[in-house]
């Protein structure tokens, strides 16, 4: 097959691409990754005994907010990289 034939073949089907499936799949994958990471940390380190009291302190809330914002922005950037243009 020549290069021109390949380009013609690839350009012949230029219909719209359904992006809702990609967004749903990346969101579900992110949730599965979060669950797997949480389970791994709990199995390796174990639960903290004073978690309820420590969760309301400012450093813990700041760490959670930073991690959630970075993960959210990364997910948005990844979903946008799936679409050309």
PDB file with one MODEL, atoms N, CA, C and O in Angstrom:
MODEL        1
ATOM      1  N   UNK A   1       0.852  -1.168   0.000  1.00  0.00           N
ATOM      2  CA  UNK A   1       0.000   0.000   0.000  1.00  0.00           C
ATOM      3  C   UNK A   1       0.900   1.234   0.000  1.00  0.00           C
ATOM      4  O   UNK A   1       1.866   1.320   0.758  1.00  0.00           O
ATOM      5  N   UNK A   2       0.569   2.159  -0.845  1.00  0.00           N
ATOM      6  CA  UNK A   2       1.333   3.398  -0.929  1.00  0.00           C
ATOM      7  C   UNK A   2       0.803   4.404   0.083  1.00  0.00           C
ATOM      8  O   UNK A   2      -0.315   4.266   0.579  1.00  0.00           O
ATOM      9  N   UNK A   3       1.596   5.397   0.382  1.00  0.00           N
ATOM     10  CA  UNK A   3       1.224   6.402   1.371  1.00  0.00           C
ATOM     11  C   UNK A   3      -0.029   7.153   0.952  1.00  0.00           C
ATOM     12  O   UNK A   3      -0.897   7.420   1.783  1.00  0.00           O
ATOM     13  N   UNK A   4      -0.130   7.493  -0.309  1.00  0.00           N
ATOM     14  CA  UNK A   4      -1.314   8.215  -0.791  1.00  0.00           C
ATOM     15  C   UNK A   4      -2.578   7.381  -0.634  1.00  0.00           C
ATOM     16  O   UNK A   4      -3.638   7.910  -0.299  1.00  0.00           O
ATOM     17  N   UNK A   5      -2.466   6.071  -0.876  1.00  0.00           N
ATOM     18  CA  UNK A   5      -3.617   5.189  -0.683  1.00  0.00           C
ATOM     19  C   UNK A   5      -4.024   5.119   0.784  1.00  0.00           C
ATOM     20  O   UNK A   5      -5.214   5.095   1.097  1.00  0.00           O
ATOM     21  N   UNK A   6      -3.056   5.088   1.674  1.00  0.00           N
ATOM     22  CA  UNK A   6      -3.344   5.055   3.112  1.00  0.00           C
ATOM     23  C   UNK A   6      -4.032   6.333   3.565  1.00  0.00           C
ATOM     24  O   UNK A   6      -5.004   6.282   4.319  1.00  0.00           O
ATOM     25  N   UNK A   7      -3.539   7.468   3.114  1.00  0.00           N
ATOM     26  CA  UNK A   7      -4.143   8.747   3.487  1.00  0.00           C
ATOM     27  C   UNK A   7      -5.561   8.832   2.956  1.00  0.00           C
ATOM     28  O   UNK A   7      -6.452   9.311   3.657  1.00  0.00           O
ATOM     29  N   UNK A   8      -5.786   8.384   1.749  1.00  0.00           N
ATOM     30  CA  UNK A   8      -7.128   8.387   1.169  1.00  0.00           C
ATOM     31  C   UNK A   8      -8.056   7.481   1.957  1.00  0.00           C
ATOM     32  O   UNK A   8      -9.207   7.839   2.207  1.00  0.00           O
ATOM     33  N   UNK A   9      -7.574   6.319   2.347  1.00  0.00           N
ATOM     34  CA  UNK A   9      -8.375   5.389   3.136  1.00  0.00           C
ATOM     35  C   UNK A   9      -8.725   5.970   4.504  1.00  0.00           C
ATOM     36  O   UNK A   9      -9.863   5.851   4.956  1.00  0.00           O
ATOM     37  N   UNK A  10      -7.760   6.593   5.157  1.00  0.00           N
ATOM     38  CA  UNK A  10      -8.019   7.181   6.477  1.00  0.00           C
ATOM     39  C   UNK A  10      -8.953   8.379   6.390  1.00  0.00           C
ATOM     40  O   UNK A  10      -9.734   8.615   7.312  1.00  0.00           O
ATOM     41  N   UNK A  11      -8.891   9.132   5.311  1.00  0.00           N
ATOM     42  CA  UNK A  11      -9.720  10.329   5.168  1.00  0.00           C
ATOM     43  C   UNK A  11     -11.112  10.021   4.646  1.00  0.00           C
ATOM     44  O   UNK A  11     -11.962  10.910   4.612  1.00  0.00           O
ATOM     45  N   UNK A  12     -11.369   8.776   4.235  1.00  0.00           N
ATOM     46  CA  UNK A  12     -12.669   8.457   3.648  1.00  0.00           C
ATOM     47  C   UNK A  12     -13.789   8.454   4.682  1.00  0.00           C
ATOM     48  O   UNK A  12     -14.928   8.769   4.336  1.00  0.00           O
ATOM     49  N   UNK A  13     -13.513   8.113   5.924  1.00  0.00           N
ATOM     50  CA  UNK A  13     -14.534   8.062   6.978  1.00  0.00           C
ATOM     51  C   UNK A  13     -14.299   9.220   7.939  1.00  0.00           C
ATOM     52  O   UNK A  13     -13.590   9.082   8.936  1.00  0.00           O
ATOM     53  N   UNK A  14     -14.906  10.367   7.624  1.00  0.00           N
ATOM     54  CA  UNK A  14     -14.670  11.567   8.429  1.00  0.00           C
ATOM     55  C   UNK A  14     -15.908  11.986   9.203  1.00  0.00           C
ATOM     56  O   UNK A  14     -16.165  13.179   9.357  1.00  0.00           O
ATOM     57  N   UNK A  15     -16.671  11.030   9.687  1.00  0.00           N
ATOM     58  CA  UNK A  15     -17.871  11.344  10.457  1.00  0.00           C
ATOM     59  C   UNK A  15     -17.516  11.856  11.845  1.00  0.00           C
ATOM     60  O   UNK A  15     -16.372  11.734  12.282  1.00  0.00           O
ATOM     61  N   UNK A  16     -18.495  12.430  12.536  1.00  0.00           N
ATOM     62  CA  UNK A  16     -18.233  12.938  13.885  1.00  0.00           C
ATOM     63  C   UNK A  16     -17.939  11.796  14.857  1.00  0.00           C
ATOM     64  O   UNK A  16     -18.435  10.679  14.707  1.00  0.00           O
ATOM     65  N   UNK A  17     -17.134  12.107  15.834  1.00  0.00           N
ATOM     66  CA  UNK A  17     -16.737  11.122  16.840  1.00  0.00           C
ATOM     67  C   UNK A  17     -17.547  11.378  18.106  1.00  0.00           C
ATOM     68  O   UNK A  17     -17.680  12.523  18.540  1.00  0.00           O
ATOM     69  N   UNK A  18     -18.081  10.325  18.692  1.00  0.00           N
ATOM     70  CA  UNK A  18     -18.854  10.436  19.928  1.00  0.00           C
ATOM     71  C   UNK A  18     -17.893  10.621  21.096  1.00  0.00           C
ATOM     72  O   UNK A  18     -17.170   9.690  21.451  1.00  0.00           O
ATOM     73  N   UNK A  19     -17.874  11.809  21.698  1.00  0.00           N
ATOM     74  CA  UNK A  19     -16.920  12.111  22.766  1.00  0.00           C
ATOM     75  C   UNK A  19     -17.472  11.824  24.159  1.00  0.00           C
ATOM     76  O   UNK A  19     -16.705  11.777  25.121  1.00  0.00           O
ATOM     77  N   UNK A  20     -18.769  11.633  24.288  1.00  0.00           N
ATOM     78  CA  UNK A  20     -19.332  11.374  25.619  1.00  0.00           C
ATOM     79  C   UNK A  20     -18.800  10.065  26.194  1.00  0.00           C
ATOM     80  O   UNK A  20     -18.610   9.947  27.405  1.00  0.00           O
ATOM     81  N   UNK A  21     -18.561   9.089  25.333  1.00  0.00           N
ATOM     82  CA  UNK A  21     -18.024   7.814  25.798  1.00  0.00           C
ATOM     83  C   UNK A  21     -16.614   7.957  26.341  1.00  0.00           C
ATOM     84  O   UNK A  21     -16.258   7.317  27.331  1.00  0.00           O
ATOM     85  N   UNK A  22     -15.801   8.802  25.690  1.00  0.00           N
ATOM     86  CA  UNK A  22     -14.439   9.034  26.172  1.00  0.00           C
ATOM     87  C   UNK A  22     -14.455   9.741  27.526  1.00  0.00           C
ATOM     88  O   UNK A  22     -13.695   9.381  28.424  1.00  0.00           O
ATOM     89  N   UNK A  23     -15.309  10.733  27.672  1.00  0.00           N
ATOM     90  CA  UNK A  23     -15.388  11.467  28.942  1.00  0.00           C
ATOM     91  C   UNK A  23     -15.842  10.540  30.063  1.00  0.00           C
ATOM     92  O   UNK A  23     -15.311  10.591  31.172  1.00  0.00           O
ATOM     93  N   UNK A  24     -16.816   9.701  29.773  1.00  0.00           N
ATOM     94  CA  UNK A  24     -17.320   8.771  30.789  1.00  0.00           C
ATOM     95  C   UNK A  24     -16.240   7.743  31.154  1.00  0.00           C
ATOM     96  O   UNK A  24     -16.060   7.415  32.326  1.00  0.00           O
ATOM     97  N   UNK A  25     -15.533   7.246  30.152  1.00  0.00           N
ATOM     98  CA  UNK A  25     -14.493   6.244  30.410  1.00  0.00           C
ATOM     99  C   UNK A  25     -13.344   6.829  31.221  1.00  0.00           C
ATOM    100  O   UNK A  25     -12.834   6.165  32.123  1.00  0.00           O
ATOM    101  N   UNK A  26     -12.923   8.059  30.922  1.00  0.00           N
ATOM    102  CA  UNK A  26     -11.830   8.654  31.684  1.00  0.00           C
ATOM    103  C   UNK A  26     -12.267   8.972  33.112  1.00  0.00           C
ATOM    104  O   UNK A  26     -11.477   8.833  34.046  1.00  0.00           O
ATOM    105  N   UNK A  27     -13.498   9.391  33.285  1.00  0.00           N
ATOM    106  CA  UNK A  27     -14.001   9.648  34.633  1.00  0.00           C
ATOM    107  C   UNK A  27     -14.077   8.383  35.471  1.00  0.00           C
ATOM    108  O   UNK A  27     -13.699   8.379  36.643  1.00  0.00           O
ATOM    109  N   UNK A  28     -14.569   7.308  34.861  1.00  0.00           N
ATOM    110  CA  UNK A  28     -14.639   6.036  35.583  1.00  0.00           C
ATOM    111  C   UNK A  28     -13.244   5.481  35.876  1.00  0.00           C
ATOM    112  O   UNK A  28     -13.016   4.887  36.930  1.00  0.00           O
ATOM    113  N   UNK A  29     -12.324   5.675  34.950  1.00  0.00           N
ATOM    114  CA  UNK A  29     -10.953   5.229  35.181  1.00  0.00           C
ATOM    115  C   UNK A  29     -10.310   6.013  36.316  1.00  0.00           C
ATOM    116  O   UNK A  29      -9.579   5.446  37.128  1.00  0.00           O
ATOM    117  N   UNK A  30     -10.580   7.314  36.377  1.00  0.00           N
ATOM    118  CA  UNK A  30     -10.051   8.130  37.470  1.00  0.00           C
ATOM    119  C   UNK A  30     -10.618   7.675  38.815  1.00  0.00           C
ATOM    120  O   UNK A  30      -9.888   7.607  39.803  1.00  0.00           O
ATOM    121  N   UNK A  31     -11.906   7.365  38.858  1.00  0.00           N
ATOM    122  CA  UNK A  31     -12.506   6.867  40.106  1.00  0.00           C
ATOM    123  C   UNK A  31     -11.927   5.509  40.501  1.00  0.00           C
ATOM    124  O   UNK A  31     -11.683   5.256  41.680  1.00  0.00           O
ATOM    125  N   UNK A  32     -11.708   4.637  39.513  1.00  0.00           N
ATOM    126  CA  UNK A  32     -11.107   3.335  39.809  1.00  0.00           C
ATOM    127  C   UNK A  32      -9.678   3.507  40.321  1.00  0.00           C
ATOM    128  O   UNK A  32      -9.256   2.793  41.231  1.00  0.00           O
ATOM    129  N   UNK A  33      -8.940   4.440  39.746  1.00  0.00           N
ATOM    130  CA  UNK A  33      -7.580   4.711  40.218  1.00  0.00           C
ATOM    131  C   UNK A  33      -7.568   5.253  41.629  1.00  0.00           C
ATOM    132  O   UNK A  33      -6.711   4.885  42.432  1.00  0.00           O
ATOM    133  N   UNK A  34      -8.519   6.133  41.941  1.00  0.00           N
ATOM    134  CA  UNK A  34      -8.622   6.674  43.299  1.00  0.00           C
ATOM    135  C   UNK A  34      -8.937   5.575  44.304  1.00  0.00           C
ATOM    136  O   UNK A  34      -8.365   5.539  45.393  1.00  0.00           O
ATOM    137  N   UNK A  35      -9.850   4.677  43.935  1.00  0.00           N
ATOM    138  CA  UNK A  35     -10.197   3.565  44.825  1.00  0.00           C
ATOM    139  C   UNK A  35      -9.008   2.621  45.020  1.00  0.00           C
ATOM    140  O   UNK A  35      -8.748   2.172  46.136  1.00  0.00           O
ATOM    141  N   UNK A  36      -8.292   2.322  43.940  1.00  0.00           N
ATOM    142  CA  UNK A  36      -7.133   1.431  44.050  1.00  0.00           C
ATOM    143  C   UNK A  36      -6.028   2.063  44.879  1.00  0.00           C
ATOM    144  O   UNK A  36      -5.389   1.383  45.683  1.00  0.00           O
ATOM    145  N   UNK A  37      -5.798   3.355  44.693  1.00  0.00           N
ATOM    146  CA  UNK A  37      -4.769   4.050  45.475  1.00  0.00           C
ATOM    147  C   UNK A  37      -5.146   4.093  46.954  1.00  0.00           C
ATOM    148  O   UNK A  37      -4.301   3.869  47.820  1.00  0.00           O
ATOM    149  N   UNK A  38      -6.406   4.379  47.239  1.00  0.00           N
ATOM    150  CA  UNK A  38      -6.859   4.414  48.629  1.00  0.00           C
ATOM    151  C   UNK A  38      -6.729   3.040  49.289  1.00  0.00           C
ATOM    152  O   UNK A  38      -6.303   2.936  50.439  1.00  0.00           O
ATOM    153  N   UNK A  39      -7.095   1.994  48.561  1.00  0.00           N
ATOM    154  CA  UNK A  39      -6.985   0.644  49.111  1.00  0.00           C
ATOM    155  C   UNK A  39      -5.529   0.270  49.351  1.00  0.00           C
ATOM    156  O   UNK A  39      -5.210  -0.360  50.359  1.00  0.00           O
ATOM    157  N   UNK A  40      -4.647   0.650  48.437  1.00  0.00           N
ATOM    158  CA  UNK A  40      -3.228   0.332  48.605  1.00  0.00           C
ATOM    159  C   UNK A  40      -2.644   1.042  49.818  1.00  0.00           C
ATOM    160  O   UNK A  40      -1.869   0.450  50.569  1.00  0.00           O
ATOM    161  N   UNK A  41      -3.006   2.300  50.016  1.00  0.00           N
ATOM    162  CA  UNK A  41      -2.502   3.038  51.176  1.00  0.00           C
ATOM    163  C   UNK A  41      -3.034   2.433  52.464  1.00  0.00           C
ATOM    164  O   UNK A  41      -2.289   2.284  53.432  1.00  0.00           O
ATOM    165  N   UNK A  42      -4.311   2.085  52.486  1.00  0.00           N
ATOM    166  CA  UNK A  42      -4.879   1.480  53.695  1.00  0.00           C
ATOM    167  C   UNK A  42      -4.253   0.125  53.995  1.00  0.00           C
ATOM    168  O   UNK A  42      -4.048  -0.212  55.161  1.00  0.00           O
ATOM    169  N   UNK A  43      -3.947  -0.654  52.969  1.00  0.00           N
ATOM    170  CA  UNK A  43      -3.337  -1.961  53.202  1.00  0.00           C
ATOM    171  C   UNK A  43      -1.883  -1.852  53.639  1.00  0.00           C
ATOM    172  O   UNK A  43      -1.427  -2.627  54.479  1.00  0.00           O
ATOM    173  N   UNK A  44      -1.150  -0.893  53.073  1.00  0.00           N
ATOM    174  CA  UNK A  44       0.279  -0.779  53.384  1.00  0.00           C
ATOM    175  C   UNK A  44       0.545  -0.001  54.670  1.00  0.00           C
ATOM    176  O   UNK A  44       1.387  -0.402  55.474  1.00  0.00           O
ATOM    177  N   UNK A  45      -0.153   1.088  54.865  1.00  0.00           N
ATOM    178  CA  UNK A  45       0.109   1.954  56.011  1.00  0.00           C
ATOM    179  C   UNK A  45      -0.868   1.672  57.140  1.00  0.00           C
ATOM    180  O   UNK A  45      -0.495   1.703  58.313  1.00  0.00           O
ATOM    181  N   UNK A  46      -2.106   1.400  56.792  1.00  0.00           N
ATOM    182  CA  UNK A  46      -3.142   1.177  57.788  1.00  0.00           C
ATOM    183  C   UNK A  46      -3.893   2.459  58.092  1.00  0.00           C
ATOM    184  O   UNK A  46      -3.401   3.552  57.814  1.00  0.00           O
ATOM    185  N   UNK A  47      -5.073   2.330  58.659  1.00  0.00           N
ATOM    186  CA  UNK A  47      -5.860   3.526  58.964  1.00  0.00           C
ATOM    187  C   UNK A  47      -5.293   4.287  60.167  1.00  0.00           C
ATOM    188  O   UNK A  47      -4.736   3.695  61.091  1.00  0.00           O
ATOM    189  N   UNK A  48      -5.443   5.569  60.131  1.00  0.00           N
ATOM    190  CA  UNK A  48      -4.984   6.402  61.243  1.00  0.00           C
ATOM    191  C   UNK A  48      -6.045   6.363  62.345  1.00  0.00           C
ATOM    192  O   UNK A  48      -7.239   6.458  62.060  1.00  0.00           O
ATOM    193  N   UNK A  49      -5.618   6.224  63.583  1.00  0.00           N
ATOM    194  CA  UNK A  49      -6.567   6.051  64.679  1.00  0.00           C
ATOM    195  C   UNK A  49      -7.350   7.327  64.979  1.00  0.00           C
ATOM    196  O   UNK A  49      -8.529   7.261  65.327  1.00  0.00           O
ATOM    197  N   UNK A  50      -6.703   8.491  64.847  1.00  0.00           N
ATOM    198  CA  UNK A  50      -7.389   9.748  65.147  1.00  0.00           C
ATOM    199  C   UNK A  50      -7.759  10.491  63.864  1.00  0.00           C
ATOM    200  O   UNK A  50      -7.622  11.712  63.784  1.00  0.00           O
ATOM    201  N   UNK A  51      -8.225   9.751  62.866  1.00  0.00           N
ATOM    202  CA  UNK A  51      -8.518  10.336  61.559  1.00  0.00           C
ATOM    203  C   UNK A  51      -9.642  11.364  61.629  1.00  0.00           C
ATOM    204  O   UNK A  51      -9.566  12.393  60.957  1.00  0.00           O
ATOM    205  N   UNK A  52     -10.665  11.120  62.409  1.00  0.00           N
ATOM    206  CA  UNK A  52     -11.786  12.061  62.487  1.00  0.00           C
ATOM    207  C   UNK A  52     -11.345  13.405  63.049  1.00  0.00           C
ATOM    208  O   UNK A  52     -11.785  14.449  62.566  1.00  0.00           O
ATOM    209  N   UNK A  53     -10.492  13.396  64.051  1.00  0.00           N
ATOM    210  CA  UNK A  53     -10.011  14.649  64.633  1.00  0.00           C
ATOM    211  C   UNK A  53      -8.990  15.322  63.730  1.00  0.00           C
ATOM    212  O   UNK A  53      -8.992  16.546  63.596  1.00  0.00           O
ATOM    213  N   UNK A  54      -8.128  14.546  63.116  1.00  0.00           N
ATOM    214  CA  UNK A  54      -7.089  15.123  62.264  1.00  0.00           C
ATOM    215  C   UNK A  54      -7.635  15.643  60.942  1.00  0.00           C
ATOM    216  O   UNK A  54      -7.052  16.550  60.347  1.00  0.00           O
ATOM    217  N   UNK A  55      -8.737  15.084  60.480  1.00  0.00           N
ATOM    218  CA  UNK A  55      -9.290  15.491  59.189  1.00  0.00           C
ATOM    219  C   UNK A  55      -9.797  16.924  59.195  1.00  0.00           C
ATOM    220  O   UNK A  55      -9.911  17.534  58.132  1.00  0.00           O
ATOM    221  N   UNK A  56     -10.098  17.467  60.341  1.00  0.00           N
ATOM    222  CA  UNK A  56     -10.627  18.829  60.411  1.00  0.00           C
ATOM    223  C   UNK A  56      -9.550  19.876  60.671  1.00  0.00           C
ATOM    224  O   UNK A  56      -9.875  21.045  60.877  1.00  0.00           O
ATOM    225  N   UNK A  57      -8.296  19.492  60.668  1.00  0.00           N
ATOM    226  CA  UNK A  57      -7.231  20.474  60.869  1.00  0.00           C
ATOM    227  C   UNK A  57      -6.885  21.124  59.528  1.00  0.00           C
ATOM    228  O   UNK A  57      -7.098  20.540  58.465  1.00  0.00           O
ATOM    229  N   UNK A  58      -6.357  22.319  59.599  1.00  0.00           N
ATOM    230  CA  UNK A  58      -6.057  23.089  58.396  1.00  0.00           C
ATOM    231  C   UNK A  58      -5.021  22.420  57.483  1.00  0.00           C
ATOM    232  O   UNK A  58      -5.224  22.421  56.269  1.00  0.00           O
ATOM    233  N   UNK A  59      -3.929  21.852  57.996  1.00  0.00           N
ATOM    234  CA  UNK A  59      -2.966  21.206  57.079  1.00  0.00           C
ATOM    235  C   UNK A  59      -3.566  20.037  56.292  1.00  0.00           C
ATOM    236  O   UNK A  59      -3.273  19.868  55.108  1.00  0.00           O
ATOM    237  N   UNK A  60      -4.397  19.240  56.943  1.00  0.00           N
ATOM    238  CA  UNK A  60      -5.011  18.105  56.254  1.00  0.00           C
ATOM    239  C   UNK A  60      -5.999  18.589  55.210  1.00  0.00           C
ATOM    240  O   UNK A  60      -6.042  18.044  54.107  1.00  0.00           O
ATOM    241  N   UNK A  61      -6.786  19.589  55.529  1.00  0.00           N
ATOM    242  CA  UNK A  61      -7.726  20.143  54.559  1.00  0.00           C
ATOM    243  C   UNK A  61      -7.001  20.783  53.380  1.00  0.00           C
ATOM    244  O   UNK A  61      -7.455  20.674  52.241  1.00  0.00           O
ATOM    245  N   UNK A  62      -5.879  21.448  53.643  1.00  0.00           N
ATOM    246  CA  UNK A  62      -5.095  22.052  52.563  1.00  0.00           C
ATOM    247  C   UNK A  62      -4.491  20.978  51.654  1.00  0.00           C
ATOM    248  O   UNK A  62      -4.474  21.137  50.433  1.00  0.00           O
ATOM    249  N   UNK A  63      -4.005  19.900  52.236  1.00  0.00           N
ATOM    250  CA  UNK A  63      -3.459  18.801  51.428  1.00  0.00           C
ATOM    251  C   UNK A  63      -4.549  18.176  50.560  1.00  0.00           C
ATOM    252  O   UNK A  63      -4.318  17.868  49.391  1.00  0.00           O
ATOM    253  N   UNK A  64      -5.721  17.994  51.129  1.00  0.00           N
ATOM    254  CA  UNK A  64      -6.829  17.438  50.365  1.00  0.00           C
ATOM    255  C   UNK A  64      -7.236  18.377  49.236  1.00  0.00           C
ATOM    256  O   UNK A  64      -7.460  17.933  48.110  1.00  0.00           O
ATOM    257  N   UNK A  65      -7.333  19.666  49.528  1.00  0.00           N
ATOM    258  CA  UNK A  65      -7.726  20.630  48.499  1.00  0.00           C
ATOM    259  C   UNK A  65      -6.699  20.705  47.376  1.00  0.00           C
ATOM    260  O   UNK A  65      -7.070  20.778  46.205  1.00  0.00           O
ATOM    261  N   UNK A  66      -5.423  20.687  47.716  1.00  0.00           N
ATOM    262  CA  UNK A  66      -4.380  20.731  46.698  1.00  0.00           C
ATOM    263  C   UNK A  66      -4.415  19.478  45.828  1.00  0.00           C
ATOM    264  O   UNK A  66      -4.367  19.572  44.602  1.00  0.00           O
ATOM    265  N   UNK A  67      -4.497  18.325  46.447  1.00  0.00           N
ATOM    266  CA  UNK A  67      -4.544  17.075  45.682  1.00  0.00           C
ATOM    267  C   UNK A  67      -5.773  16.985  44.786  1.00  0.00           C
ATOM    268  O   UNK A  67      -5.681  16.551  43.638  1.00  0.00           O
ATOM    269  N   UNK A  68      -6.921  17.395  45.314  1.00  0.00           N
ATOM    270  CA  UNK A  68      -8.152  17.344  44.523  1.00  0.00           C
ATOM    271  C   UNK A  68      -8.105  18.320  43.350  1.00  0.00           C
ATOM    272  O   UNK A  68      -8.567  17.995  42.256  1.00  0.00           O
ATOM    273  N   UNK A  69      -7.552  19.510  43.568  1.00  0.00           N
ATOM    274  CA  UNK A  69      -7.490  20.486  42.475  1.00  0.00           C
ATOM    275  C   UNK A  69      -6.511  20.047  41.387  1.00  0.00           C
ATOM    276  O   UNK A  69      -6.794  20.211  40.201  1.00  0.00           O
ATOM    277  N   UNK A  70      -5.368  19.494  41.776  1.00  0.00           N
ATOM    278  CA  UNK A  70      -4.397  19.010  40.785  1.00  0.00           C
ATOM    279  C   UNK A  70      -4.988  17.838  40.005  1.00  0.00           C
ATOM    280  O   UNK A  70      -4.847  17.775  38.784  1.00  0.00           O
ATOM    281  N   UNK A  71      -5.644  16.918  40.692  1.00  0.00           N
ATOM    282  CA  UNK A  71      -6.245  15.768  40.014  1.00  0.00           C
ATOM    283  C   UNK A  71      -7.378  16.214  39.079  1.00  0.00           C
ATOM    284  O   UNK A  71      -7.507  15.697  37.970  1.00  0.00           O
ATOM    285  N   UNK A  72      -8.181  17.156  39.519  1.00  0.00           N
ATOM    286  CA  UNK A  72      -9.267  17.659  38.668  1.00  0.00           C
ATOM    287  C   UNK A  72      -8.754  18.354  37.428  1.00  0.00           C
ATOM    288  O   UNK A  72      -9.268  18.129  36.333  1.00  0.00           O
ATOM    289  N   UNK A  73      -7.740  19.201  37.584  1.00  0.00           N
ATOM    290  CA  UNK A  73      -7.163  19.884  36.432  1.00  0.00           C
ATOM    291  C   UNK A  73      -6.483  18.904  35.477  1.00  0.00           C
ATOM    292  O   UNK A  73      -6.554  19.071  34.260  1.00  0.00           O
ATOM    293  N   UNK A  74      -5.828  17.889  36.025  1.00  0.00           N
ATOM    294  CA  UNK A  74      -5.195  16.880  35.179  1.00  0.00           C
ATOM    295  C   UNK A  74      -6.232  16.087  34.394  1.00  0.00           C
ATOM    296  O   UNK A  74      -6.008  15.763  33.228  1.00  0.00           O
ATOM    297  N   UNK A  75      -7.358  15.774  35.014  1.00  0.00           N
ATOM    298  CA  UNK A  75      -8.412  15.046  34.317  1.00  0.00           C
ATOM    299  C   UNK A  75      -9.007  15.892  33.202  1.00  0.00           C
ATOM    300  O   UNK A  75      -9.270  15.383  32.113  1.00  0.00           O
ATOM    301  N   UNK A  76      -9.222  17.175  33.461  1.00  0.00           N
ATOM    302  CA  UNK A  76      -9.743  18.072  32.428  1.00  0.00           C
ATOM    303  C   UNK A  76      -8.751  18.203  31.278  1.00  0.00           C
ATOM    304  O   UNK A  76      -9.145  18.155  30.113  1.00  0.00           O
ATOM    305  N   UNK A  77      -7.475  18.368  31.595  1.00  0.00           N
ATOM    306  CA  UNK A  77      -6.458  18.475  30.549  1.00  0.00           C
ATOM    307  C   UNK A  77      -6.361  17.189  29.732  1.00  0.00           C
ATOM    308  O   UNK A  77      -6.198  17.236  28.513  1.00  0.00           O
ATOM    309  N   UNK A  78      -6.461  16.050  30.398  1.00  0.00           N
ATOM    310  CA  UNK A  78      -6.405  14.776  29.687  1.00  0.00           C
ATOM    311  C   UNK A  78      -7.599  14.621  28.760  1.00  0.00           C
ATOM    312  O   UNK A  78      -7.438  14.188  27.618  1.00  0.00           O
ATOM    313  N   UNK A  79      -8.792  14.965  29.227  1.00  0.00           N
ATOM    314  CA  UNK A  79      -9.982  14.837  28.379  1.00  0.00           C
ATOM    315  C   UNK A  79      -9.903  15.780  27.182  1.00  0.00           C
ATOM    316  O   UNK A  79     -10.356  15.425  26.094  1.00  0.00           O
ATOM    317  N   UNK A  80      -9.340  16.967  27.358  1.00  0.00           N
ATOM    318  CA  UNK A  80      -9.203  17.886  26.237  1.00  0.00           C
ATOM    319  C   UNK A  80      -8.139  17.410  25.248  1.00  0.00           C
ATOM    320  O   UNK A  80      -8.224  17.710  24.057  1.00  0.00           O
ATOM    321  N   UNK A  81      -7.141  16.674  25.729  1.00  0.00           N
ATOM    322  CA  UNK A  81      -6.107  16.176  24.822  1.00  0.00           C
ATOM    323  C   UNK A  81      -6.619  15.043  23.949  1.00  0.00           C
ATOM    324  O   UNK A  81      -5.977  14.689  22.960  1.00  0.00           O
ATOM    325  N   UNK A  82      -7.763  14.468  24.295  1.00  0.00           N
ATOM    326  CA  UNK A  82      -8.339  13.404  23.469  1.00  0.00           C
ATOM    327  C   UNK A  82      -8.921  13.946  22.168  1.00  0.00           C
ATOM    328  O   UNK A  82      -9.037  13.214  21.185  1.00  0.00           O
ATOM    329  N   UNK A  83      -9.288  15.229  22.159  1.00  0.00           N
ATOM    330  CA  UNK A  83      -9.903  15.819  20.987  1.00  0.00           C
ATOM    331  C   UNK A  83      -8.872  16.604  20.187  1.00  0.00           C
ATOM    332  O   UNK A  83      -8.158  17.427  20.759  1.00  0.00           O
ATOM    333  N   UNK A  84      -8.776  16.379  18.918  1.00  0.00           N
ATOM    334  CA  UNK A  84      -7.846  17.179  18.117  1.00  0.00           C
ATOM    335  C   UNK A  84      -8.344  18.600  17.944  1.00  0.00           C
ATOM    336  O   UNK A  84      -9.549  18.848  17.977  1.00  0.00           O
ATOM    337  N   UNK A  85      -7.436  19.519  17.762  1.00  0.00           N
ATOM    338  CA  UNK A  85      -7.815  20.930  17.533  1.00  0.00           C
ATOM    339  C   UNK A  85      -7.989  21.601  18.804  1.00  0.00           C
ATOM    340  O   UNK A  85      -8.308  22.789  18.836  1.00  0.00           O
TER     341      UNK A  85
ENDMDL
END
